[in-house]
Amino acid sequence: MIDQIAAKIFDMQFLLALSVGIGTIATILSIGIPFLERSNLDGRMKAITVERDKIRTKEREKLFKDKPKVRHTSATGKLKDIVDQLNLSKHLHDDRAKTLLNQAGLRSQQAEYGFLFARMALPIGLFILASGYALAIMEGDMSIMMRLGIGLFAGYIGLQLPMMYLNNIVQKRQSSMRRAFPDALDLLLICVETGMSLEPSFNKVAAEIGVQSVELAEELSIVTAELSYLPQRRTALENFATRTGLDDVKQLTTVLIQSERYGTPLGSALRVISQESRDMRMLEAEKKAASLPPKLTVPMILFFLPVLFAVIITPAVIQIQGVQQ
């Protein structure tokens, strides 16, 4: 059985057919997935309501000096038991991972327990799989230490995979928020200049900007809830900048904090920030447009030119073969 598996693995025709199949499936998925995507604005807004209730409950518990009562589902309870028994919070958790979880929108305890469990299970699973493959199937003159080194490298990759996954989610969320942020600033400027206070302005902008960026609407709704319930408004604004991780949002929160502290006019500052944010978005688009020709060079050489040569040369080859016959 093992010999048959090894023969299949090292069979070039099988590998070529497998590559073609994977490429075909990936092409179909890349074309079909955008048509199957649905708007999750309603679900995100419900999640904001839950988050607002959590903030209100937490602040009430601080006022009455009661200990929070946290209820876990069965799945969350099992993950929590595993994490607590193995003390994974001490060995595998760090401040950067906590920040990435918040920036990725994964703020529940279940997400934190799942992240810690993945950082424990993936290295062990990949180490066992890679070591078993290297020791039992791979052929060659490699020593035992080299084969175990392959397993250790796979285990290290498994340790980094959860962080890579979080970084990917954070980058997608930040990209969505960055595109919609100039428009959100314009809406916020209009609300402020009409005489609205900060909380209703954020709430109005969150309701309007959700069509363009659900993530930004979610963060604006959370900062609105924190401004309403936290004892210090500065803390809510700083939390907003930390959750997003965007320089534009940090600049906005700095302006809002200074305006509240020193009484500086907010409208002119928001107008300047909005213009700078639009300029940065335009520069980013120009940068992507300028980098497009170099990126297209390799695909054109690999995929377009061979087809073009085949279309041009094939008729001549057919004519030459007909003359020779």
Number of C-alpha atoms within 10 A of each C-alpha: 6 9 9 8 11 15 13 13 14 11 11 11 11 13 13 11 11 12 12 12 12 12 12 12 12 12 11 11 11 11 11 11 9 9 8 7 8 7 9 10 16 11 11 16 18 12 14 19 16 12 18 20 13 13 18 17 15 17 16 14 14 12 9 8 9 10 9 11 9 6 8 12 9 9 11 18 15 14 21 21 13 15 19 13 9 13 13 17 14 10 10 14 15 10 8 10 18 15 15 21 22 20 25 22 18 16 15 12 15 18 15 22 22 17 22 23 20 16 20 19 15 20 22 18 15 20 23 17 15 20 24 15 16 20 18 12 15 15 10 7 7 11 10 12 9 14 18 18 16 18 25 19 16 22 24 16 16 22 20 14 16 19 17 13 11 19 17 13 18 21 14 13 19 19 15 16 23 22 17 22 23 21 18 25 22 17 20 25 21 17 19 18 13 10 9 15 11 15 16 14 21 27 18 20 23 26 16 15 21 21 12 16 21 24 24 24 28 23 22 25 24 24 26 23 23 24 19 16 18 16 11 11 17 18 14 21 22 16 19 22 21 16 20 25 18 18 12 19 23 18 14 19 19 16 18 21 18 15 14 14 10 8 10 14 13 16 14 12 15 21 16 10 19 23 14 14 21 18 13 15 17 12 12 13 11 12 11 11 10 11 10 11 10 9 10 10 10 11 11 12 11 10 10 11 12 12 13 10 10 11 11 11 11 11 11 11 12 10 11 11 10 9 8 6 6
